[in-house]
Amino acid sequence: MKLTAEDKKRLRNNLAALFLVCILYYLITRFTGCPIRFFLGISCPGCGITRAWIRVLHLDLAGAFACHPLFWMAPLIAAAFVFEGFIDFKKYRWAVILAAILFIGVYLIRILWFPDEIVSFAPQEGFLWQLASRLFSLA
């Protein structure tokens, strides 16, 4: 398959966007950890994926799976984003729907039946709850 100049430009732009997202993710999580958990006190469906990949880098696949069972989907999602112009839209749409169902299903199972230090539901520990409680306790 020969890439046109427009295809190469789209790939470059997608790679640049992915790189920018990675840099922003690093900067945000460096200081707050998971931003959703920081502000709301509730773990997000992706909580644990960064820790899982750190475990993969240490060749601890069982530990990675314990941190987040869908850690292996992160590179697939990144590749789908980068190569989105070359993927059949119907297949891409169904893959996104399947991924969303998997993430929500795993999230609900982890938060309802297997809460741990990675996945938690504690809104009272979130920044917004604490801010609201301070503001309304002063009134």
N, CA, C and O of each residue as an XYZ file, in Angstrom:
556
protein
N       0.842     -1.177      0.000
C       0.000      0.000      0.000
C       0.885      1.236      0.000
O       1.744      1.398      0.867
N       0.675      2.083     -0.953
C       1.448      3.310     -1.086
C       0.715      4.431     -0.357
O      -0.482      4.637     -0.559
N       1.439      5.148      0.485
C       0.849      6.260      1.223
C       0.953      7.540      0.409
O       2.002      7.860     -0.149
N      -0.152      8.260      0.355
C      -0.146      9.557     -0.315
C       0.409     10.600      0.632
O       0.609     10.330      1.816
N       0.655     11.775      0.120
C       1.154     12.867      0.957
C       0.133     13.223      2.032
O       0.500     13.562      3.157
N      -1.139     13.145      1.683
C      -2.196     13.442      2.665
C      -2.225     12.381      3.768
O      -2.421     12.708      4.938
N      -2.030     11.114      3.397
C      -1.983     10.035      4.390
C      -0.806     10.221      5.342
O      -0.940     10.038      6.552
N       0.340     10.583      4.790
C       1.520     10.810      5.633
C       1.291     11.980      6.580
O       1.692     11.935      7.743
N       0.642     13.026      6.076
C       0.348     14.190      6.920
C      -0.613     13.807      8.043
O      -0.433     14.231      9.185
N      -1.644     12.999      7.724
C      -2.598     12.553      8.735
C      -1.896     11.709      9.798
O      -2.151     11.874     10.991
N      -1.008     10.803      9.366
C      -0.252      9.986     10.320
C       0.625     10.850     11.221
O       0.677     10.644     12.433
N       1.316     11.822     10.613
C       2.161     12.730     11.407
C       1.331     13.499     12.421
O       1.720     13.621     13.582
N       0.181     14.022     11.984
C      -0.682     14.780     12.892
C      -1.216     13.902     14.016
O      -1.255     14.329     15.170
N      -1.626     12.681     13.690
C      -2.128     11.772     14.724
C      -1.026     11.395     15.709
O      -1.266     11.344     16.916
N       0.168     11.134     15.210
C       1.289     10.823     16.111
C       1.632     12.019     16.988
O       1.911     11.858     18.177
N       1.614     13.221     16.410
C       1.887     14.428     17.196
C       0.819     14.618     18.263
O       1.138     14.975     19.397
N      -0.457     14.384     17.915
C      -1.544     14.517     18.890
C      -1.395     13.483     19.999
O      -1.581     13.803     21.173
N      -1.062     12.250     19.641
C      -0.858     11.204     20.642
C       0.309     11.554     21.566
O       0.225     11.353     22.778
N       1.380     12.068     21.002
C       2.529     12.484     21.800
C       2.138     13.611     22.753
O       2.532     13.602     23.919
N       1.366     14.582     22.262
C       0.913     15.690     23.109
C       0.019     15.192     24.242
O       0.142     15.650     25.378
N      -0.876     14.259     23.936
C      -1.738     13.688     24.973
C      -0.896     12.972     26.028
O      -1.169     13.087     27.223
N       0.124     12.236     25.593
C       1.011     11.535     26.537
C       1.750     12.520     27.439
O       1.869     12.292     28.643
N       2.244     13.608     26.862
C       2.939     14.627     27.658
C       1.983     15.271     28.654
O       2.327     15.433     29.825
N       0.785     15.642     28.202
C      -0.199     16.244     29.108
C      -0.613     15.273     30.211
O      -0.750     15.661     31.371
N      -0.810     14.012     29.841
C      -1.154     12.991     30.829
C      -0.057     12.895     31.890
O      -0.339     12.848     33.087
N       1.175     12.867     31.440
C       2.290     12.781     32.383
C       2.307     13.992     33.310
O       2.451     13.843     34.523
N       2.160     15.190     32.747
C       2.218     16.404     33.571
C       1.074     16.461     34.575
O       1.274     16.856     35.724
N      -0.123     16.070     34.147
C      -1.270     16.111     35.057
C      -1.142     15.054     36.136
O      -1.338     15.347     37.316
N      -0.819     13.836     35.753
C      -0.767     12.751     36.735
C       0.469     12.828     37.617
O       0.501     12.226     38.690
N       1.461     13.543     37.189
C       2.679     13.693     38.000
C       2.366     14.363     39.336
O       2.969     14.045     40.361
N       1.421     15.287     39.307
C       1.130     16.072     40.509
C      -0.152     15.645     41.218
O      -0.269     15.833     42.428
N      -1.113     15.077     40.497
C      -2.390     14.741     41.125
C      -2.710     13.257     41.111
O      -3.685     12.836     41.734
N      -1.925     12.463     40.425
C      -2.331     11.078     40.201
C      -3.474     11.100     39.204
O      -3.484     11.940     38.304
N      -4.414     10.219     39.339
C      -5.571     10.205     38.447
C      -6.394     11.469     38.694
O      -6.868     11.675     39.812
N      -6.576     12.319     37.682
C      -7.312     13.565     37.906
C      -8.769     13.336     38.294
O      -9.318     14.109     39.079
N      -9.404     12.299     37.768
C     -10.791     12.016     38.139
C     -10.865     11.627     39.604
O     -11.740     12.092     40.335
N      -9.954     10.783     40.026
C      -9.926     10.365     41.434
C      -9.568     11.542     42.346
O     -10.096     11.650     43.452
N      -8.686     12.412     41.893
C      -8.288     13.576     42.680
C      -9.480     14.502     42.903
O      -9.730     14.932     44.030
N     -10.216     14.812     41.838
C     -11.320     15.766     41.964
C     -12.592     15.140     42.520
O     -13.282     15.776     43.317
N     -12.921     13.918     42.128
C     -14.185     13.306     42.520
C     -14.066     12.286     43.649
O     -15.059     11.987     44.313
N     -12.869     11.747     43.875
C     -12.698     10.719     44.893
C     -13.150      9.348     44.424
O     -13.226      8.410     45.218
N     -13.448      9.230     43.142
C     -13.929      7.984     42.559
C     -12.938      7.554     41.481
O     -12.557      8.353     40.625
N     -12.534      6.320     41.527
C     -11.620      5.808     40.505
C     -12.308      5.799     39.147
O     -13.518      5.591     39.055
N     -11.534      6.022     38.103
C     -12.080      5.986     36.744
C     -11.935      4.570     36.189
O     -11.216      3.756     36.769
N     -12.606      4.262     35.075
C     -12.489      2.920     34.503
C     -11.068      2.548     34.077
O     -10.772      1.364     33.917
N     -10.195      3.520     33.892
C      -8.823      3.227     33.482
C      -7.829      3.219     34.623
O      -6.636      3.011     34.399
N      -8.294      3.441     35.840
C      -7.363      3.470     36.972
C      -6.618      2.149     37.092
O      -7.225      1.078     37.118
N      -5.317      2.239     37.162
C      -4.467      1.076     37.293
C      -3.698      0.729     36.026
O      -2.773     -0.082     36.073
N      -4.059      1.325     34.900
C      -3.387      0.974     33.651
C      -1.934      1.439     33.657
O      -1.056      0.714     33.190
N      -1.668      2.620     34.170
C      -0.278      3.095     34.227
C       0.559      2.178     35.109
O       1.670      1.794     34.742
N       0.018      1.828     36.273
C       0.730      0.901     37.161
C       0.918     -0.455     36.503
O       1.951     -1.101     36.676
N      -0.090     -0.884     35.745
C       0.013     -2.172     35.056
C       1.165     -2.153     34.053
O       1.921     -3.121     33.964
N       1.306     -1.069     33.300
C       2.386     -1.003     32.314
C       3.754     -0.883     32.976
O       4.750     -1.357     32.431
N       3.809     -0.262     34.131
C       5.072     -0.239     34.879
C       5.434     -1.667     35.287
O       6.601     -2.054     35.236
N       4.430     -2.447     35.690
C       4.681     -3.852     36.041
C       5.101     -4.661     34.819
O       5.959     -5.539     34.922
N       4.500     -4.371     33.658
C       4.897     -5.063     32.428
C       6.367     -4.788     32.131
O       7.107     -5.692     31.745
N       6.785     -3.542     32.313
C       8.189     -3.194     32.074
C       9.129     -3.942     33.014
O      10.300     -4.149     32.695
N       8.612     -4.348     34.178
C       9.397     -5.155     35.112
C       9.146     -6.653     34.910
O       9.546     -7.476     35.733
N       8.478     -6.995     33.802
C       8.176     -8.373     33.423
C       7.294     -9.093     34.446
O       7.408    -10.306     34.621
N       6.429     -8.358     35.110
C       5.497     -8.914     36.089
C       4.090     -8.879     35.493
O       3.301     -7.991     35.815
N       3.775     -9.845     34.623
C       2.486     -9.856     33.943
C       1.327    -10.138     34.891
O       0.241     -9.586     34.713
N       1.535    -10.977     35.885
C       0.472    -11.251     36.852
C       0.148     -9.983     37.649
O      -1.020     -9.688     37.903
N       1.175     -9.242     38.037
C       0.963     -7.983     38.741
C       0.283     -6.954     37.861
O      -0.553     -6.181     38.330
N       0.643     -6.943     36.576
C       0.005     -6.021     35.631
C      -1.470     -6.351     35.498
O      -2.313     -5.454     35.498
N      -1.784     -7.629     35.386
C      -3.184     -8.040     35.274
C      -3.951     -7.683     36.544
O      -5.129     -7.333     36.472
N      -3.303     -7.764     37.704
C      -3.961     -7.408     38.960
C      -4.227     -5.903     39.033
O      -5.235     -5.479     39.598
N      -3.334     -5.099     38.468
C      -3.541     -3.644     38.481
C      -4.701     -3.238     37.582
O      -5.518     -2.400     37.965
N      -4.781     -3.820     36.400
C      -5.908     -3.580     35.494
C      -5.923     -4.689     34.442
O      -4.977     -4.816     33.664
N      -6.992     -5.494     34.412
C      -7.039     -6.625     33.499
C      -7.046     -6.244     32.016
O      -6.752     -7.088     31.170
N      -7.372     -5.004     31.687
C      -7.422     -4.583     30.288
C      -6.230     -3.712     29.898
O      -6.316     -2.924     28.957
N      -5.124     -3.852     30.616
C      -3.946     -3.027     30.322
C      -3.460     -3.231     28.893
O      -2.931     -2.305     28.278
N      -3.635     -4.418     28.373
C      -3.163     -4.762     27.031
C      -3.905     -4.009     25.934
O      -3.445     -3.976     24.793
N      -5.048     -3.403     26.259
C      -5.814     -2.675     25.248
C      -5.261     -1.274     24.979
O      -5.570     -0.683     23.944
N      -4.456     -0.738     25.887
C      -3.939      0.625     25.708
C      -3.159      0.792     24.406
O      -3.417      1.750     23.678
N      -2.211     -0.099     24.078
C      -1.516      0.084     22.799
C      -2.429     -0.128     21.594
O      -2.216      0.485     20.548
N      -3.441     -0.986     21.723
C      -4.388     -1.180     20.626
C      -5.209      0.082     20.384
O      -5.463      0.460     19.240
N      -5.618      0.727     21.473
C      -6.385      1.968     21.360
C      -5.515      3.072     20.771
O      -5.981      3.843     19.932
N      -4.268      3.158     21.196
C      -3.347      4.157     20.642
C      -3.108      3.909     19.158
O      -3.103      4.849     18.364
N      -2.910      2.648     18.778
C      -2.696      2.325     17.365
C      -3.942      2.628     16.541
O      -3.836      3.121     15.418
N      -5.113      2.339     17.083
C      -6.354      2.644     16.367
C      -6.497      4.143     16.160
O      -6.974      4.587     15.115
N      -6.081      4.932     17.162
C      -6.135      6.382     17.011
C      -5.177      6.858     15.924
O      -5.543      7.681     15.085
N      -3.974      6.347     15.940
C      -2.962      6.784     14.965
C      -3.360      6.380     13.550
O      -3.195      7.162     12.613
N      -3.881      5.171     13.388
C      -4.200      4.662     12.058
C      -5.692      4.718     11.733
O      -6.169      3.959     10.889
N      -6.430      5.609     12.393
C      -7.873      5.667     12.221
C      -8.298      5.908     10.780
O      -9.371      5.453     10.384
N      -7.518      6.589     10.001
C      -7.872      6.846      8.608
C      -7.754      5.630      7.709
O      -8.251      5.639      6.583
N      -7.104      4.589      8.192
C      -6.866      3.391      7.381
C      -7.717      2.209      7.835
O      -7.560      1.098      7.327
N      -8.617      2.444      8.788
C      -9.434      1.369      9.354
C     -10.864      1.510      8.844
O     -11.390      2.618      8.746
N     -11.482      0.388      8.523
C     -12.877      0.379      8.108
C     -13.732      0.939      9.246
O     -13.655      0.454     10.375
N     -14.542      1.952      8.956
C     -15.297      2.656      9.989
C     -16.239      1.732     10.748
O     -16.357      1.851     11.967
N     -16.921      0.803     10.052
C     -17.848     -0.102     10.738
C     -17.121     -0.965     11.765
O     -17.582     -1.118     12.896
N     -15.986     -1.525     11.365
C     -15.211     -2.360     12.292
C     -14.667     -1.516     13.442
O     -14.655     -1.957     14.592
N     -14.222     -0.313     13.131
C     -13.687      0.585     14.152
C     -14.769      0.943     15.165
O     -14.526      0.939     16.372
N     -15.970      1.256     14.665
C     -17.077      1.626     15.545
C     -17.430      0.471     16.476
O     -17.623      0.679     17.674
N     -17.515     -0.735     15.942
C     -17.844     -1.879     16.778
C     -16.728     -2.209     17.763
O     -16.996     -2.659     18.877
N     -15.491     -1.990     17.362
C     -14.368     -2.204     18.283
C     -14.421     -1.197     19.427
O     -14.145     -1.553     20.573
N     -14.768      0.040     19.137
C     -14.880      1.068     20.183
C     -16.020      0.725     21.140
O     -15.877      0.859     22.355
N     -17.146      0.283     20.591
C     -18.283     -0.102     21.446
C     -17.904     -1.290     22.323
O     -18.211     -1.299     23.515
N     -17.246     -2.284     21.755
C     -16.807     -3.451     22.531
C     -15.815     -3.048     23.615
O     -15.914     -3.516     24.749
N     -14.868     -2.194     23.281
C     -13.889     -1.729     24.272
C     -14.586     -0.981     25.404
O     -14.254     -1.178     26.573
N     -15.549     -0.125     25.069
C     -16.283      0.619     26.102
C     -17.054     -0.333     27.011
O     -17.055     -0.159     28.230
N     -17.705     -1.328     26.435
C     -18.441     -2.311     27.236
C     -17.484     -3.074     28.141
O     -17.782     -3.288     29.316
N     -16.335     -3.488     27.606
C     -15.349     -4.204     28.417
C     -14.853     -3.339     29.577
O     -14.795     -3.799     30.717
N     -14.495     -2.082     29.283
C     -13.984     -1.205     30.333
C     -15.041     -0.943     31.402
O     -14.730     -0.983     32.592
N     -16.277     -0.679     31.004
C     -17.337     -0.420     31.984
C     -17.640     -1.679     32.785
O     -17.834     -1.612     33.999
N     -17.680     -2.831     32.110
C     -17.934     -4.087     32.819
C     -16.850     -4.406     33.840
O     -17.144     -4.747     34.986
N     -15.592     -4.292     33.415
C     -14.478     -4.554     34.338
C     -14.492     -3.539     35.482
O     -14.224     -3.895     36.630
N     -14.801     -2.287     35.177
C     -14.866     -1.234     36.199
C     -15.917     -1.568     37.249
O     -15.644     -1.505     38.448
N     -17.116     -1.923     36.801
C     -18.187     -2.237     37.752
C     -17.843     -3.460     38.598
O     -18.094     -3.474     39.803
N     -17.273     -4.478     37.976
C     -16.879     -5.672     38.731
C     -15.825     -5.312     39.772
O     -15.902     -5.750     40.920
N     -14.839     -4.510     39.365
C     -13.755     -4.159     40.290
C     -14.246     -3.271     41.421
O     -13.826     -3.444     42.565
N     -15.125     -2.325     41.126
C     -15.534     -1.369     42.159
C     -16.600     -1.960     43.087
O     -16.659     -1.605     44.264
N     -17.448     -2.867     42.561
C     -18.512     -3.434     43.388
C     -18.089     -4.681     44.152
O     -18.447     -4.847     45.318
N     -17.321     -5.567     43.496
C     -17.016     -6.852     44.129
C     -15.568     -7.005     44.585
O     -15.293     -7.795     45.488
N     -14.654     -6.280     43.995
C     -13.248     -6.444     44.346
C     -12.573     -5.101     44.615
O     -11.555     -4.799     43.993
N     -13.111     -4.287     45.525
C     -12.444     -2.993     45.782
C     -11.063     -3.223     46.392
O     -10.872     -4.119     47.214
N     -10.121     -2.409     45.979
C      -8.764     -2.517     46.499
C      -8.159     -1.121     46.558
O      -8.877     -0.126     46.465
N      -6.848     -1.045     46.711
C      -6.199      0.259     46.815
C      -6.159      0.998     45.480
O      -5.933      2.208     45.453
N      -6.372      0.298     44.389
C      -6.354      0.938     43.074
C      -7.732      1.490     42.725
O      -7.856      2.646     42.320
N      -8.746      0.682     42.877
C     -10.107      1.088     42.528
C     -10.888      1.325     43.813
O     -11.014      0.434     44.653
N     -11.411      2.540     43.951
C     -12.160      2.861     45.167
C     -13.288      3.827     44.847
O     -13.266      4.524     43.833
N     -14.261      3.851     45.724
C     -15.378      4.775     45.622
C     -15.444      5.525     46.947
O     -16.065      5.062     47.904
N     -14.802      6.682     46.991
C     -14.761      7.485     48.214
C     -14.898      8.967     47.856
O     -13.921      9.713     47.925
N     -16.110      9.400     47.473
C     -16.284     10.788     47.050
C     -15.912     11.802     48.137
O     -15.529     12.928     47.822
N     -16.020     11.418     49.390
C     -15.677     12.327     50.483
C     -14.190     12.660     50.521
O     -13.789     13.623     51.173
N     -13.362     11.866     49.822
C     -11.928     12.140     49.757
C     -11.545     13.014     48.558
O     -10.397     13.441     48.438
N     -12.500     13.273     47.685
C     -12.234     14.071     46.490
C     -12.121     15.556     46.807
O     -12.712     16.047     47.769
N     -11.363     16.254     45.994
C     -11.135     17.690     46.166
C     -12.448     18.478     46.113
O     -12.654     19.385     46.920
N     -13.327     18.145     45.181
C     -14.579     18.894     45.048
C     -15.482     18.706     46.260
O     -16.119     19.660     46.708
N     -15.547     17.495     46.796
C     -16.358     17.239     47.988
C     -15.799     18.033     49.169
O     -16.543     18.676     49.910
N     -14.481     17.978     49.331
C     -13.858     18.702     50.441
C     -14.045     20.203     50.291
O     -14.300     20.893     51.278
N     -13.924     20.713     49.087
C     -14.131     22.133     48.841
C     -15.569     22.516     49.141
O     -15.816     23.520     49.810
N     -16.513     21.735     48.659
C     -17.933     22.022     48.905
C     -18.261     21.947     50.393
O     -19.021     22.772     50.901
N     -17.700     20.975     51.089
C     -17.976     20.859     52.526
C     -17.395     22.039     53.297
O     -17.995     22.497     54.271
N     -16.245     22.531     52.876
C     -15.682     23.723     53.525
C     -16.491     24.964     53.226
O     -16.720     25.785     54.115
N     -16.923     25.111     51.999
C     -17.702     26.291     51.614
C     -19.058     26.323     52.321
O     -19.483     27.366     52.819
N     -19.730     25.171     52.360
C     -21.058     25.140     52.957
C     -21.021     25.066     54.472
O     -22.019     25.383     55.120
N     -19.918     24.661     55.050
C     -19.814     24.664     56.519
C     -19.558     26.074     57.039
O     -19.842     26.376     58.198
N     -19.011     26.950     56.165
C     -18.783     28.335     56.566
C     -20.063     29.159     56.558
O     -20.169     30.156     57.272
N     -21.033     28.745     55.754
C     -22.272     29.532     55.624
C     -23.180     29.370     56.797
O     -24.256     29.966     56.832
